[in-house]
Amino acid sequence: MMNIWWIIALSGIGTYLMRSAGVWVNPKLVQGRWLEELPFAVILVITVSSLGGFTTNSASLVAAIAASLAVILTSWRKLPLIVCIAIGCVVYGLLA
């Protein structure tokens, strides 16, 4: 059985390697069309995972769905990620 400290240490090393990869990985290795879709993928993951926590209150669920749609639509219009998130927060705040 693995000790909890080994799990914490390995998680820390993995997190460090992922976050520092932009510094030590050659940019020629990571060029690709998939990088253009990364912000939309991040928004999609955040949206889907956030909707799972709103199953008890129907008003919050409707507000979360409306905010998610607003974020997805603004992301499709190629607005900056921070603007998409801000619009989603405003929509959720108005409806919740």
C-alpha positions in Angstrom: 0.0 0.0 0.0 1.3 3.4 -0.9 2.0 5.9 1.8 0.1 9.2 1.6 3.3 11.2 1.5 4.4 9.4 -1.6 1.1 10.4 -3.3 1.5 14.0 -2.2 5.1 14.1 -3.4 4.3 12.5 -6.8 1.3 14.9 -7.3 3.5 17.9 -6.5 6.2 16.7 -9.0 3.6 16.1 -11.7 2.0 19.5 -11.1 5.4 21.2 -11.2 6.3 19.5 -14.5 3.1 20.4 -16.2 3.3 24.0 -15.1 6.9 24.4 -16.0 6.6 22.7 -19.4 6.2 26.0 -21.1 9.7 27.0 -20.0 11.7 23.9 -20.8 9.8 22.4 -23.8 10.9 23.5 -27.2 8.1 25.5 -28.8 8.6 23.7 -32.1 7.3 20.5 -30.4 4.0 21.9 -29.3 2.9 23.9 -32.3 -0.3 22.7 -33.7 -3.9 23.6 -34.6 -5.1 22.0 -31.3 -3.7 25.0 -29.3 -6.2 27.3 -31.0 -9.0 25.2 -29.5 -7.6 25.0 -26.0 -9.5 28.0 -24.5 -12.8 26.6 -25.7 -12.0 23.2 -24.3 -11.2 24.8 -20.9 -14.5 26.6 -20.9 -16.3 23.5 -21.9 -14.8 21.4 -19.1 -15.5 24.2 -16.5 -19.1 24.4 -17.8 -19.9 20.7 -17.7 -18.3 20.2 -14.3 -20.1 23.2 -12.8 -23.5 22.1 -13.9 -23.3 18.9 -11.9 -23.4 20.8 -8.6 -26.7 22.6 -9.3 -29.1 19.6 -9.2 -30.8 20.6 -5.9 -32.1 24.1 -6.9 -33.9 24.5 -10.2 -33.4 28.3 -10.3 -29.6 27.9 -9.9 -29.6 25.2 -12.5 -31.4 27.5 -15.0 -29.0 30.3 -14.2 -26.0 28.1 -14.6 -27.2 26.8 -18.0 -27.9 30.3 -19.2 -24.5 31.5 -18.0 -22.8 28.5 -19.7 -24.5 29.3 -23.0 -23.5 32.9 -22.7 -19.9 31.9 -22.1 -19.9 29.4 -25.0 -21.4 32.0 -27.4 -18.9 34.7 -26.4 -16.1 32.2 -26.7 -17.3 31.3 -30.2 -17.1 35.0 -31.1 -13.3 34.8 -30.2 -13.5 37.2 -27.3 -10.7 37.0 -24.7 -11.2 34.3 -22.1 -11.5 36.8 -19.2 -14.3 38.6 -21.0 -16.1 35.3 -21.6 -15.9 34.4 -17.9 -17.0 37.9 -16.8 -20.0 37.7 -19.1 -20.9 34.3 -17.7 -20.6 35.7 -14.1 -22.9 38.6 -14.9 -25.5 36.4 -16.5 -25.4 34.0 -13.6 -25.6 36.9 -11.1 -28.6 38.4 -12.8 -30.6 35.1 -13.0 -29.6 33.5 -9.7 
